Amino acid sequence: MSARATIAAVVLAALTAGIGLDLAASEPLNPYRAPPLIALGSGQAAGGAHCTAVPGG
Amino acid sequence: MSTATVTIGHSFGGRVLPLAGVLAAVLAVAALAGARYGLLLLIGLGFGITLEGLRFGFAGPWRAFILRREPAGLVAQLVAIGAVAAVAMPLLASHPAEMVGAHAPVGFAMVGGAFVFGACMQLVLGCGSGTLVNAGSGNAVSALALPFFAIGSFAGAYHIDWWISLGTAPPVTLSGLFGTAGGVVVTLFALAAVAMLALLVAPAHARRIPARLLLAAGALAVLALANLVVAGQPWGVVYGLGLWATKGAQAIGADLSESAFWSAPVNQARLDASILTDATSLTNIGIILGAFLVAAWRNGLSSPIPRLPALAWASAIIAGFLLGYSSRLAFGCNVGAFFSGISTGSLHGWAWFAAAFVGSCYGIRLRPVLKLEPRQ
């Protein structure tokens, strides 16, 4: 395996491990409580968890 | 074993298997978390494939323009932003309850943050999206910078209320100033003016925009609009990275109650839920996977690690941290502030563009000093 492939493999392994740890520590996934497929036309407000968010905004 | 057998074997193991694995992950997320989340992962995958496959970037084209007056990549960015703006701003105006733009205030820390981000993205030659793409395709500098980018984003958000208190104006949008149609026209005019200026100062032989970049600009515009329509918010990168590091900090016992940002209800809800239900996290994961797929498809994972001195590696770590920290103060990176801010009519996107561009000029000068490239 080349050096660059090794680094990509490490990145993917770290990502997979991080997702696994997150799933273990977070609220269980529940597809039946998921929002509609598309926000547009759903009548539901956007969450607001975005890079431009300000505290209390 | 015949050559044909080896080729088929390599093609299957190196190309088909990674694609099948990634598509299985998309289906698994859709089935276990919800269809919207699977779709957002797929959109992120599209971003990653487009950025890596068509070699569309932000830091590199800015460097090419500053050093050699080559405008192609910069103009392609402006084309993509304009295409999104023409659709996104009317959509946001007609569906204000369901969708939000990347709107944020201009302030001292915001401008300073954009300046530092511009400098640091030239040091590691990777912006918000670029660091994800490069890490996914096996770039050692970006792979090292990425975790520190996430930690910096956590820390910047932790302190953001103090930075905002230094002096911040209310958020201003071009739609608010000129109406929806007027905001679109002013945005497109301003983007065209920057593009014309870039083309005007370019050498004659460099004025042609390659079809590859225009194709990428179109694909990114479609994907960014899909992100807005599906998630109800524009494409972003930094929030997701900060969320990952904050979850890590929380897991080892960090007290987040002192942070106005991370203790806010919307962010507490994100911290309690899985990252597989967070729009920005999902597109970030998709970008990494998409870039990996393209690199695997074109055998781009075979080049060696660059031989850099310790100073360069230390610089990549510090620059990674500063990329995350500064982009929180700047209310976004090249994606959340520049691309999505301008395309949804936020004045802070333009302030970010100007400040980050000046910062990039300094970052380019600093790169050889920090041994990240040979001195000219």
Interface residues (C-beta under 8 A of the other chain):
Chain A: S2 A3 R4 A5 T6 I7 A8 V10 V11 L12 A14 L15 G18 I19 L21 D22 L23 A25 S26 E27 L29 P31 R33 A34 P35 P36 L37 I38 A39 L40 G41 S42 G43 Q44 A45 A46 G47 G48 A49 H50 C51 T52 A53 V54 P55 G56
Chain B: A30 A31 L32 A33 G34 A35 R36 Y37 L39 L91 H95 A97 E98 M99 V100 A102 H103 A104 P105 A135 G136 S137 G138 N139 A140 A143 L146 P147 I160 D161 I164 V229 V230 A231 G232 Q233 P234 G236 V237 V238 Y239 L243 W244 K247 A251 A260 F261 A264 V266 N267 A269 R270 D272 A273 S274 I275 L276 T277 D278 A279 T280 I285 I288 L289 F292 A295 A296 G300 L301 S302 S303 P304 I305 S327 R328 F331 G332 C333 V335 G336 A337 S340 G341 S346 H348
